[in-house]
């Protein structure tokens, strides 16, 4: 229909894992250790430790953004983009699928997906990791066979998908 939008998006923030806290603490401990090592030595060794500290800061800056992850799903005219954003300033497209190649969209664990369990597909996980959220699985025909994508769409996003492919989108178990 004229004037009708075929665009919607949905974003979910990934919950931090317990190991993330440990890794952050170890990264900070590395700065402290290198800082003290820089103060202990003199001459060329101190210069080497300063250079090592600068390189470590660059590494730390790059890795720190990986702890703040948000997934964004964008639906435009029958195409879905699954993007990941790190610290809100770095975006990477993980996957783009066309609804014409989608086999089924259903809640994870639903009986609608029983026919695909034997494939042992390794899923692309684009979820928050929150057990309280409803996770959906998309089975899609990819370049190298069938693929599985896990995501957490809101009701609006599901409606757009259902409007494009009503027989492929199952909203309930």
N, C-alpha and C positions, 0 to 999 in steps of 0.2 A: 504494500500500500504506500501511496505517496506520503512523505513526511514521517513515516514510521521509522524509528531508530532500530538499527540492527547492531547496537554496540552496548556492551556492559562489561564491567570489570569487578573483580573481587580480590581482596588481599587478606592474607593470613600471616601473622607473625609467628615465627618458629620459637617454641619454648626452649630455653637453655637446658642443656643436659648437665648432669652432675659432673661429668668429666670436664665440661667447659670451665667450671670454677677451678678445678685442679690445674688445668692447663694455663689459665690466666695467672694463677698464683706462681706457677713455675716460670712463666715468662717474666713476671715482675722480679722474682728472685734472681733470674739471670741478669737483669739490669743492675741489681744491687751488688751481686758478686763481681761483675765486670767493673762497676764503679769503684769498689774497694780495691780491686786488683790494679786499677789504673793509678790509684793513690799510693799504693805500696811500692811501686817500682819507679826507677829514674832512667833517663836517657832513652835509648832506642826502644827498649822494652815498653816503656811508658807510652811512647808514640804508637807502637803496635797495638797496645791495649786501647788507646783512644780510637784508632781506626777500627778496631774490632767492635768497640762500643757503638760507633756511628753505624756500622753495617748491621749490628744487632738491633739498633733503634729502627732502621729501615725495615728489617724483617718483622719486628714487633708491630710497627705501624701497619704493614701489609696484613699480618695475621689477625690483628685485633678486630678489624672490620668483619672478619669471618664469623665472629660470635654474635653479631646482630643481623639475623637473617629474616627476610620477609619474602613470601612467595606471592606473586600476583598472577591472576588468570585473567586474560583479556579475550572476550568473544566479539569478533567482528565479522559480520556477513558469513557465518558458517565456519569460520576458522577460529581455533583457540590457540593462544600463545600461553605457554607456561614459562614465566620468568622468575628469576631469583634476584633479589636486591640485597646487597651487603651494605649495612650502615646507612641506607637510604641514598647513597650517592653512586653506587656502582651496580649496574644492571647487566644481567646475562640471560639470554634467551636459552632455556633448557630444551624446549620442544615446541614445535608448531604442528598442529594436526588439523585436518579438514574433517568436518562432520560427515562428509561422504565416505570417508575411510573408517569411520568409527563403526565398530561391530555392536558394542553395547556399553551403556553407562548405567551402573547400578551401585547401591550401597555395598561397601566391602563386607564380605561374609554373607551376602544375599544368595538365595537359591538360584537367582538369575545368572550367577557367575559359576555355578557348579560345573557346567560344561567346559570351563576353561582351566579348572584346577590341575588337570593332568599335564598341561603345558609347562608348568613350573616356571612361569615368566618372572624374571627379576624386575620388580616394579621401580619406576621412577617415582620417588617419594617426594611430593610437593605439599606435605601436610605440616600442621603446626606441632604435631606430637602430643596434643592435648587429648587424653582419652575420653573427655566429655563431648568432643566434637564429632559430628557424623562424617565419616570418610567415605568417599565414592571412588570407585574404580572405573577407569575407561580402558576398554580393550579396543585396540586400533590396529589396522593393517599397516605395518611399517615397511620400510625398504628391505629389511632382513627378516620378514615374518611378522608375527603378531607381537605387540608390545602392550604393557600394562602401565598405567599412570594412576597414582593415588593422589587425590586432592580433596579439598573441603569447600565446595561451592555453597553460596547462599541460595535462598529460594529464588531470587530474581535471576541469578545466573542459570539455575536449572530450568527456569521457564523459557529463557532464550534458547537453550539447547533443545528443549522439548518442542518448541515452536519450529525449529529447523529440522529436527528428526524425531517426530513423536513416537515412533515404534522402537527407537533405539534407547530412549531414556526412561529408566525405571526409577521412580522416586521412592518406592517403598520395597520392603523385603517381600 
